[in-house]
């Protein structure tokens, strides 16, 4: 299993595209692989444009979120990464940290 974690800021960030990230993960993995992927996402409390968990119910991945106050963890990004690590599935063997504008292009990445 792989846990993919990132901080997301949608408001005032035209590059943010979580739906594209999830769609490309779906497009480049098999159904069996999709059962082994989870997304752990941190949002800011004041980001009223951030998608809600139900927005991703059509995706087969596990999806967990955490919400921080605006700017909390900004100087020390490792704090939120460490916290998100505590939420990972115990079966996970790999942790991937990326950004909300990332997308997958190669099958079987």
JOFENTA-V327927 format. One record per residue. N is the residue number from 1. RES is the residue in three letters. SS is DSSP state (H for helix, E for strand, L for the rest). OMEGA is omega as a letter, one per 20 degrees, with the letter a starting at -180 (999 if undefined). Layout:
# JOFENTA-V327927
N,RES,SS,OMEGA
N,RES,SS,OMEGA
This chain:
# JOFENTA-V327927
1,UNK,L,r
2,UNK,E,r
3,UNK,E,a
4,UNK,E,a
5,UNK,E,r
6,UNK,E,r
7,UNK,E,a
8,UNK,E,r
9,UNK,L,a
10,UNK,L,a
11,UNK,L,a
12,UNK,L,a
13,UNK,L,a
14,UNK,L,r
15,UNK,L,a
16,UNK,L,r
17,UNK,L,a
18,UNK,H,r
19,UNK,H,r
20,UNK,H,r
21,UNK,H,a
22,UNK,H,a
23,UNK,H,r
24,UNK,H,r
25,UNK,H,r
26,UNK,H,a
27,UNK,H,a
28,UNK,L,r
29,UNK,L,r
30,UNK,L,r
31,UNK,H,r
32,UNK,H,r
33,UNK,H,a
34,UNK,H,r
35,UNK,L,a
36,UNK,L,a
37,UNK,E,r
38,UNK,E,r
39,UNK,E,r
40,UNK,E,a
41,UNK,E,r
42,UNK,E,r
43,UNK,E,r
44,UNK,E,a
45,UNK,L,a
46,UNK,L,a
47,UNK,L,a
48,UNK,L,r
49,UNK,L,r
50,UNK,L,r
51,UNK,L,r
52,UNK,L,a
53,UNK,H,a
54,UNK,H,r
55,UNK,H,a
56,UNK,H,a
57,UNK,L,r
58,UNK,L,r
59,UNK,L,a
60,UNK,L,a
61,UNK,L,r
62,UNK,E,a
63,UNK,E,r
64,UNK,E,a
65,UNK,E,r
66,UNK,E,a
67,UNK,E,r
68,UNK,E,r
69,UNK,L,a
70,UNK,L,r
71,UNK,L,r
72,UNK,L,a
73,UNK,L,a
74,UNK,L,a
75,UNK,L,a
76,UNK,L,a
77,UNK,H,r
78,UNK,H,r
79,UNK,H,a
80,UNK,H,r
81,UNK,H,r
82,UNK,H,r
83,UNK,H,a
84,UNK,H,r
85,UNK,H,r
86,UNK,H,a
87,UNK,H,a
88,UNK,L,r
89,UNK,L,a
90,UNK,L,r
91,UNK,L,a
92,UNK,L,r
93,UNK,L,a
94,UNK,E,r
95,UNK,E,r
96,UNK,E,r
97,UNK,E,r
98,UNK,L,a
99,UNK,L,a
100,UNK,L,r
101,UNK,L,a
102,UNK,L,r
103,UNK,L,a
104,UNK,L,a
105,UNK,L,a
106,UNK,L,r
107,UNK,L,r
108,UNK,L,a
109,UNK,L,999
